[in-house]
Amino acid sequence: MTNAREVVRQRIGRLGERLIGKVVDSDAQVEKELIKEMEIAFQEFGIEARILSVNGLKMDEMNSLEIPLQVRAEKNVYLKEE
């Protein structure tokens, strides 16, 4: 992510961003919220999925990905039974 701090600032304001920035990684906070939104959207469309948040991906100058994977979080999405 390139604008995680700006997104956090918009959601909680500058003071909140400063306080949370000392305690919580803004990239991780945004990722956590994105995973929640993806889970809700997948369930609404009847999609079962496995969502992974990984650490270590980097893009080089040639727009190629370097992939030394370290899984940070994993979420299995199942359909809710009604």
Backbone as XML, in Angstrom:
<?xml version="1.0"?>
<chain id="A" units="angstrom">
  <residue number="1" name="MET">
    <atom name="N" x="0.829" y="-1.177" z="0.000"/>
    <atom name="CA" x="0.000" y="0.000" z="0.000"/>
    <atom name="C" x="0.872" y="1.239" z="0.000"/>
  </residue>
  <residue number="2" name="THR">
    <atom name="N" x="0.423" y="2.219" z="-0.690"/>
    <atom name="CA" x="1.215" y="3.441" z="-0.746"/>
    <atom name="C" x="0.594" y="4.588" z="0.021"/>
  </residue>
  <residue number="3" name="ASN">
    <atom name="N" x="-0.676" y="4.479" z="0.388"/>
    <atom name="CA" x="-1.316" y="5.596" z="1.065"/>
    <atom name="C" x="-2.034" y="5.193" z="2.349"/>
  </residue>
  <residue number="4" name="ALA">
    <atom name="N" x="-1.549" y="4.194" z="3.030"/>
    <atom name="CA" x="-2.212" y="3.700" z="4.235"/>
    <atom name="C" x="-2.331" y="4.780" z="5.301"/>
  </residue>
  <residue number="5" name="ARG">
    <atom name="N" x="-1.289" y="5.565" z="5.485"/>
    <atom name="CA" x="-1.339" y="6.621" z="6.505"/>
    <atom name="C" x="-2.412" y="7.651" z="6.172"/>
  </residue>
  <residue number="6" name="GLU">
    <atom name="N" x="-2.577" y="7.988" z="4.886"/>
    <atom name="CA" x="-3.601" y="8.943" z="4.496"/>
    <atom name="C" x="-4.999" y="8.385" z="4.743"/>
  </residue>
  <residue number="7" name="VAL">
    <atom name="N" x="-5.190" y="7.104" z="4.458"/>
    <atom name="CA" x="-6.487" y="6.476" z="4.687"/>
    <atom name="C" x="-6.814" y="6.491" z="6.175"/>
  </residue>
  <residue number="8" name="VAL">
    <atom name="N" x="-5.851" y="6.138" z="7.008"/>
    <atom name="CA" x="-6.064" y="6.159" z="8.453"/>
    <atom name="C" x="-6.369" y="7.582" z="8.909"/>
  </residue>
  <residue number="9" name="ARG">
    <atom name="N" x="-5.644" y="8.554" z="8.396"/>
    <atom name="CA" x="-5.870" y="9.955" z="8.769"/>
    <atom name="C" x="-7.286" y="10.389" z="8.416"/>
  </residue>
  <residue number="10" name="GLN">
    <atom name="N" x="-7.781" y="9.983" z="7.245"/>
    <atom name="CA" x="-9.138" y="10.348" z="6.837"/>
    <atom name="C" x="-10.177" y="9.720" z="7.766"/>
  </residue>
  <residue number="11" name="ARG">
    <atom name="N" x="-9.918" y="8.503" z="8.207"/>
    <atom name="CA" x="-10.882" y="7.793" z="9.055"/>
    <atom name="C" x="-10.902" y="8.307" z="10.485"/>
  </residue>
  <residue number="12" name="ILE">
    <atom name="N" x="-9.732" y="8.597" z="11.048"/>
    <atom name="CA" x="-9.681" y="8.923" z="12.479"/>
    <atom name="C" x="-9.075" y="10.282" z="12.778"/>
  </residue>
  <residue number="13" name="GLY">
    <atom name="N" x="-8.676" y="11.021" z="11.756"/>
    <atom name="CA" x="-8.125" y="12.353" z="11.968"/>
    <atom name="C" x="-6.641" y="12.320" z="12.274"/>
  </residue>
  <residue number="14" name="ARG">
    <atom name="N" x="-6.031" y="13.506" z="12.251"/>
    <atom name="CA" x="-4.579" y="13.611" z="12.451"/>
    <atom name="C" x="-4.141" y="13.190" z="13.841"/>
  </residue>
  <residue number="15" name="LEU">
    <atom name="N" x="-4.889" y="13.641" z="14.863"/>
    <atom name="CA" x="-4.503" y="13.289" z="16.228"/>
    <atom name="C" x="-4.575" y="11.783" z="16.427"/>
  </residue>
  <residue number="16" name="GLY">
    <atom name="N" x="-5.662" y="11.183" z="15.985"/>
    <atom name="CA" x="-5.800" y="9.731" z="16.100"/>
    <atom name="C" x="-4.706" y="8.998" z="15.356"/>
  </residue>
  <residue number="17" name="GLU">
    <atom name="N" x="-4.355" y="9.512" z="14.176"/>
    <atom name="CA" x="-3.294" y="8.872" z="13.383"/>
    <atom name="C" x="-1.967" y="8.932" z="14.125"/>
  </residue>
  <residue number="18" name="ARG">
    <atom name="N" x="-1.678" y="10.073" z="14.743"/>
    <atom name="CA" x="-0.430" y="10.195" z="15.486"/>
    <atom name="C" x="-0.395" y="9.226" z="16.665"/>
  </residue>
  <residue number="19" name="LEU">
    <atom name="N" x="-1.512" y="9.149" z="17.378"/>
    <atom name="CA" x="-1.558" y="8.258" z="18.531"/>
    <atom name="C" x="-1.491" y="6.797" z="18.109"/>
  </residue>
  <residue number="20" name="ILE">
    <atom name="N" x="-2.307" y="6.436" z="17.119"/>
    <atom name="CA" x="-2.316" y="5.049" z="16.659"/>
    <atom name="C" x="-1.014" y="4.709" z="15.955"/>
  </residue>
  <residue number="21" name="GLY">
    <atom name="N" x="-0.429" y="5.664" z="15.226"/>
    <atom name="CA" x="0.833" y="5.424" z="14.528"/>
    <atom name="C" x="1.949" y="4.989" z="15.453"/>
  </residue>
  <residue number="22" name="LYS">
    <atom name="N" x="1.866" y="5.386" z="16.714"/>
    <atom name="CA" x="2.877" y="4.984" z="17.694"/>
    <atom name="C" x="2.681" y="3.547" z="18.136"/>
  </residue>
  <residue number="23" name="VAL">
    <atom name="N" x="1.447" y="3.059" z="18.039"/>
    <atom name="CA" x="1.114" y="1.742" z="18.574"/>
    <atom name="C" x="0.821" y="0.719" z="17.488"/>
  </residue>
  <residue number="24" name="VAL">
    <atom name="N" x="0.141" y="1.149" z="16.413"/>
    <atom name="CA" x="-0.350" y="0.233" z="15.392"/>
    <atom name="C" x="0.238" y="0.601" z="14.037"/>
  </residue>
  <residue number="25" name="ASP">
    <atom name="N" x="0.617" y="-0.391" z="13.280"/>
    <atom name="CA" x="1.100" y="-0.208" z="11.910"/>
    <atom name="C" x="-0.091" y="0.148" z="11.022"/>
  </residue>
  <residue number="26" name="SER">
    <atom name="N" x="-0.077" y="1.320" z="10.383"/>
    <atom name="CA" x="-1.220" y="1.759" z="9.577"/>
    <atom name="C" x="-1.458" y="0.826" z="8.386"/>
  </residue>
  <residue number="27" name="ASP">
    <atom name="N" x="-0.408" y="0.274" z="7.787"/>
    <atom name="CA" x="-0.601" y="-0.677" z="6.690"/>
    <atom name="C" x="-1.380" y="-1.893" z="7.175"/>
  </residue>
  <residue number="28" name="ALA">
    <atom name="N" x="-1.013" y="-2.411" z="8.326"/>
    <atom name="CA" x="-1.696" y="-3.590" z="8.874"/>
    <atom name="C" x="-3.148" y="-3.269" z="9.196"/>
  </residue>
  <residue number="29" name="GLN">
    <atom name="N" x="-3.412" y="-2.071" z="9.705"/>
    <atom name="CA" x="-4.779" y="-1.658" z="10.039"/>
    <atom name="C" x="-5.637" y="-1.605" z="8.781"/>
  </residue>
  <residue number="30" name="VAL">
    <atom name="N" x="-5.101" y="-1.022" z="7.715"/>
    <atom name="CA" x="-5.843" y="-0.936" z="6.454"/>
    <atom name="C" x="-6.058" y="-2.336" z="5.879"/>
  </residue>
  <residue number="31" name="GLU">
    <atom name="N" x="-5.043" y="-3.172" z="5.921"/>
    <atom name="CA" x="-5.188" y="-4.552" z="5.422"/>
    <atom name="C" x="-6.279" y="-5.289" z="6.172"/>
  </residue>
  <residue number="32" name="LYS">
    <atom name="N" x="-6.311" y="-5.121" z="7.480"/>
    <atom name="CA" x="-7.318" y="-5.793" z="8.304"/>
    <atom name="C" x="-8.724" y="-5.368" z="7.875"/>
  </residue>
  <residue number="33" name="GLU">
    <atom name="N" x="-8.922" y="-4.077" z="7.642"/>
    <atom name="CA" x="-10.227" y="-3.576" z="7.216"/>
    <atom name="C" x="-10.575" y="-4.066" z="5.809"/>
  </residue>
  <residue number="34" name="LEU">
    <atom name="N" x="-9.581" y="-4.113" z="4.920"/>
    <atom name="CA" x="-9.825" y="-4.625" z="3.565"/>
    <atom name="C" x="-10.244" y="-6.087" z="3.593"/>
  </residue>
  <residue number="35" name="ILE">
    <atom name="N" x="-9.608" y="-6.877" z="4.436"/>
    <atom name="CA" x="-9.961" y="-8.295" z="4.549"/>
    <atom name="C" x="-11.397" y="-8.441" z="5.036"/>
  </residue>
  <residue number="36" name="LYS">
    <atom name="N" x="-11.801" y="-7.620" z="6.007"/>
    <atom name="CA" x="-13.186" y="-7.660" z="6.484"/>
    <atom name="C" x="-14.166" y="-7.341" z="5.354"/>
  </residue>
  <residue number="37" name="GLU">
    <atom name="N" x="-13.858" y="-6.280" z="4.589"/>
    <atom name="CA" x="-14.735" y="-5.882" z="3.487"/>
    <atom name="C" x="-14.787" y="-6.953" z="2.404"/>
  </residue>
  <residue number="38" name="MET">
    <atom name="N" x="-13.643" y="-7.572" z="2.108"/>
    <atom name="CA" x="-13.607" y="-8.642" z="1.110"/>
    <atom name="C" x="-14.441" y="-9.833" z="1.580"/>
  </residue>
  <residue number="39" name="GLU">
    <atom name="N" x="-14.336" y="-10.177" z="2.849"/>
    <atom name="CA" x="-15.097" y="-11.300" z="3.394"/>
    <atom name="C" x="-16.600" y="-11.049" z="3.222"/>
  </residue>
  <residue number="40" name="ILE">
    <atom name="N" x="-17.049" y="-9.857" z="3.577"/>
    <atom name="CA" x="-18.468" y="-9.508" z="3.456"/>
    <atom name="C" x="-18.907" y="-9.582" z="1.994"/>
  </residue>
  <residue number="41" name="ALA">
    <atom name="N" x="-18.113" y="-9.008" z="1.091"/>
    <atom name="CA" x="-18.459" y="-9.013" z="-0.340"/>
    <atom name="C" x="-18.506" y="-10.432" z="-0.886"/>
  </residue>
  <residue number="42" name="PHE">
    <atom name="N" x="-17.525" y="-11.257" z="-0.545"/>
    <atom name="CA" x="-17.516" y="-12.637" z="-1.025"/>
    <atom name="C" x="-18.750" y="-13.383" z="-0.531"/>
  </residue>
  <residue number="43" name="GLN">
    <atom name="N" x="-19.103" y="-13.223" z="0.736"/>
    <atom name="CA" x="-20.274" y="-13.903" z="1.275"/>
    <atom name="C" x="-21.542" y="-13.448" z="0.571"/>
  </residue>
  <residue number="44" name="GLU">
    <atom name="N" x="-21.656" y="-12.151" z="0.305"/>
    <atom name="CA" x="-22.839" y="-11.627" z="-0.385"/>
    <atom name="C" x="-22.977" y="-12.200" z="-1.791"/>
  </residue>
  <residue number="45" name="PHE">
    <atom name="N" x="-21.860" y="-12.473" z="-2.464"/>
    <atom name="CA" x="-21.898" y="-13.015" z="-3.816"/>
    <atom name="C" x="-21.842" y="-14.540" z="-3.839"/>
  </residue>
  <residue number="46" name="GLY">
    <atom name="N" x="-21.851" y="-15.177" z="-2.659"/>
    <atom name="CA" x="-21.833" y="-16.636" z="-2.601"/>
    <atom name="C" x="-20.492" y="-17.242" z="-2.949"/>
  </residue>
  <residue number="47" name="ILE">
    <atom name="N" x="-19.411" y="-16.511" z="-2.694"/>
    <atom name="CA" x="-18.064" y="-16.976" z="-3.022"/>
    <atom name="C" x="-17.377" y="-17.468" z="-1.764"/>
  </residue>
  <residue number="48" name="GLU">
    <atom name="N" x="-16.854" y="-18.680" z="-1.807"/>
    <atom name="CA" x="-15.997" y="-19.183" z="-0.744"/>
    <atom name="C" x="-14.562" y="-18.898" z="-1.160"/>
  </residue>
  <residue number="49" name="ALA">
    <atom name="N" x="-13.738" y="-18.453" z="-0.238"/>
    <atom name="CA" x="-12.389" y="-18.027" z="-0.601"/>
    <atom name="C" x="-11.429" y="-18.236" z="0.546"/>
  </residue>
  <residue number="50" name="ARG">
    <atom name="N" x="-10.171" y="-18.098" z="0.248"/>
    <atom name="CA" x="-9.100" y="-18.087" z="1.233"/>
    <atom name="C" x="-8.316" y="-16.803" z="0.986"/>
  </residue>
  <residue number="51" name="ILE">
    <atom name="N" x="-8.333" y="-15.913" z="1.961"/>
    <atom name="CA" x="-7.674" y="-14.618" z="1.822"/>
    <atom name="C" x="-6.398" y="-14.647" z="2.648"/>
  </residue>
  <residue number="52" name="LEU">
    <atom name="N" x="-5.280" y="-14.308" z="2.028"/>
    <atom name="CA" x="-4.009" y="-14.265" z="2.732"/>
    <atom name="C" x="-3.445" y="-12.854" z="2.699"/>
  </residue>
  <residue number="53" name="SER">
    <atom name="N" x="-2.909" y="-12.427" z="3.818"/>
    <atom name="CA" x="-2.153" y="-11.186" z="3.887"/>
    <atom name="C" x="-0.711" y="-11.601" z="4.077"/>
  </residue>
  <residue number="54" name="VAL">
    <atom name="N" x="0.145" y="-11.249" z="3.131"/>
    <atom name="CA" x="1.522" y="-11.717" z="3.193"/>
    <atom name="C" x="2.489" y="-10.547" z="3.330"/>
  </residue>
  <residue number="55" name="ASN">
    <atom name="N" x="3.589" y="-10.816" z="3.959"/>
    <atom name="CA" x="4.637" y="-9.835" z="4.147"/>
    <atom name="C" x="5.809" y="-10.209" z="3.251"/>
  </residue>
  <residue number="56" name="GLY">
    <atom name="N" x="6.443" y="-9.236" z="2.631"/>
    <atom name="CA" x="7.666" y="-9.517" z="1.895"/>
    <atom name="C" x="7.600" y="-9.301" z="0.402"/>
  </residue>
  <residue number="57" name="LEU">
    <atom name="N" x="6.392" y="-9.127" z="-0.176"/>
    <atom name="CA" x="6.324" y="-8.882" z="-1.616"/>
    <atom name="C" x="6.920" y="-7.523" z="-1.935"/>
  </residue>
  <residue number="58" name="LYS">
    <atom name="N" x="7.725" y="-7.475" z="-2.976"/>
    <atom name="CA" x="8.329" y="-6.220" z="-3.397"/>
    <atom name="C" x="8.292" y="-6.141" z="-4.910"/>
  </residue>
  <residue number="59" name="MET">
    <atom name="N" x="8.088" y="-4.944" z="-5.415"/>
    <atom name="CA" x="8.113" y="-4.739" z="-6.856"/>
    <atom name="C" x="9.447" y="-4.096" z="-7.218"/>
  </residue>
  <residue number="60" name="ASP">
    <atom name="N" x="10.119" y="-4.662" z="-8.214"/>
    <atom name="CA" x="11.407" y="-4.098" z="-8.622"/>
    <atom name="C" x="11.213" y="-3.062" z="-9.728"/>
  </residue>
  <residue number="61" name="GLU">
    <atom name="N" x="12.308" y="-2.527" z="-10.232"/>
    <atom name="CA" x="12.260" y="-1.476" z="-11.252"/>
    <atom name="C" x="11.627" y="-1.945" z="-12.561"/>
  </residue>
  <residue number="62" name="MET">
    <atom name="N" x="11.642" y="-3.236" z="-12.808"/>
    <atom name="CA" x="11.100" y="-3.791" z="-14.048"/>
    <atom name="C" x="9.628" y="-4.189" z="-13.894"/>
  </residue>
  <residue number="63" name="ASN">
    <atom name="N" x="8.982" y="-3.749" z="-12.802"/>
    <atom name="CA" x="7.592" y="-4.094" z="-12.497"/>
    <atom name="C" x="7.385" y="-5.595" z="-12.356"/>
  </residue>
  <residue number="64" name="SER">
    <atom name="N" x="8.400" y="-6.268" z="-11.820"/>
    <atom name="CA" x="8.309" y="-7.687" z="-11.520"/>
    <atom name="C" x="8.236" y="-7.842" z="-10.007"/>
  </residue>
  <residue number="65" name="LEU">
    <atom name="N" x="7.545" y="-8.876" z="-9.565"/>
    <atom name="CA" x="7.418" y="-9.109" z="-8.128"/>
    <atom name="C" x="8.517" y="-10.021" z="-7.617"/>
  </residue>
  <residue number="66" name="GLU">
    <atom name="N" x="9.071" y="-9.673" z="-6.481"/>
    <atom name="CA" x="9.943" y="-10.566" z="-5.733"/>
    <atom name="C" x="9.050" y="-11.198" z="-4.674"/>
  </residue>
  <residue number="67" name="ILE">
    <atom name="N" x="9.127" y="-12.522" z="-4.511"/>
    <atom name="CA" x="8.160" y="-13.200" z="-3.654"/>
    <atom name="C" x="8.817" y="-14.052" z="-2.568"/>
  </residue>
  <residue number="68" name="PRO">
    <atom name="N" x="9.437" y="-13.448" z="-1.567"/>
    <atom name="CA" x="9.832" y="-14.219" z="-0.385"/>
    <atom name="C" x="8.656" y="-14.177" z="0.600"/>
  </residue>
  <residue number="69" name="LEU">
    <atom name="N" x="7.782" y="-15.182" z="0.571"/>
    <atom name="CA" x="6.529" y="-15.143" z="1.316"/>
    <atom name="C" x="6.679" y="-15.452" z="2.801"/>
  </residue>
  <residue number="70" name="GLN">
    <atom name="N" x="6.043" y="-14.631" z="3.597"/>
    <atom name="CA" x="5.846" y="-14.874" z="5.015"/>
    <atom name="C" x="4.383" y="-14.555" z="5.277"/>
  </residue>
  <residue number="71" name="VAL">
    <atom name="N" x="3.566" y="-15.572" z="5.544"/>
    <atom name="CA" x="2.139" y="-15.346" z="5.736"/>
    <atom name="C" x="1.921" y="-14.651" z="7.072"/>
  </residue>
  <residue number="72" name="ARG">
    <atom name="N" x="1.258" y="-13.491" z="7.028"/>
    <atom name="CA" x="0.946" y="-12.721" z="8.236"/>
    <atom name="C" x="-0.422" y="-13.062" z="8.774"/>
  </residue>
  <residue number="73" name="ALA">
    <atom name="N" x="-1.359" y="-13.287" z="7.873"/>
    <atom name="CA" x="-2.714" y="-13.582" z="8.307"/>
    <atom name="C" x="-3.393" y="-14.451" z="7.264"/>
  </residue>
  <residue number="74" name="GLU">
    <atom name="N" x="-4.322" y="-15.238" z="7.715"/>
    <atom name="CA" x="-5.068" y="-16.101" z="6.814"/>
    <atom name="C" x="-6.518" y="-16.079" z="7.254"/>
  </residue>
  <residue number="75" name="LYS">
    <atom name="N" x="-7.428" y="-16.050" z="6.312"/>
    <atom name="CA" x="-8.852" y="-16.029" z="6.632"/>
    <atom name="C" x="-9.577" y="-16.909" z="5.640"/>
  </residue>
  <residue number="76" name="ASN">
    <atom name="N" x="-10.255" y="-17.933" z="6.124"/>
    <atom name="CA" x="-11.112" y="-18.749" z="5.276"/>
    <atom name="C" x="-12.502" y="-18.149" z="5.315"/>
  </residue>
  <residue number="77" name="VAL">
    <atom name="N" x="-13.131" y="-17.990" z="4.154"/>
    <atom name="CA" x="-14.458" y="-17.410" z="4.066"/>
    <atom name="C" x="-15.435" y="-18.509" z="3.683"/>
  </residue>
  <residue number="78" name="TYR">
    <atom name="N" x="-16.454" y="-18.675" z="4.503"/>
    <atom name="CA" x="-17.492" y="-19.671" z="4.248"/>
    <atom name="C" x="-18.828" y="-18.959" z="4.151"/>
  </residue>
  <residue number="79" name="LEU">
    <atom name="N" x="-19.743" y="-19.575" z="3.447"/>
    <atom name="CA" x="-21.077" y="-18.995" z="3.337"/>
    <atom name="C" x="-21.788" y="-19.136" z="4.665"/>
  </residue>
  <residue number="80" name="LYS">
    <atom name="N" x="-22.532" y="-18.104" z="5.032"/>
    <atom name="CA" x="-23.309" y="-18.141" z="6.264"/>
    <atom name="C" x="-24.558" y="-18.980" z="6.028"/>
  </residue>
  <residue number="81" name="GLU">
    <atom name="N" x="-24.858" y="-19.819" z="6.992"/>
    <atom name="CA" x="-26.070" y="-20.606" z="6.886"/>
    <atom name="C" x="-27.223" y="-19.784" z="7.420"/>
  </residue>
  <residue number="82" name="GLU">
    <atom name="N" x="-28.293" y="-19.785" z="6.646"/>
    <atom name="CA" x="-29.455" y="-18.972" z="7.044"/>
    <atom name="C" x="-30.532" y="-19.832" z="7.621"/>
  </residue>
</chain>
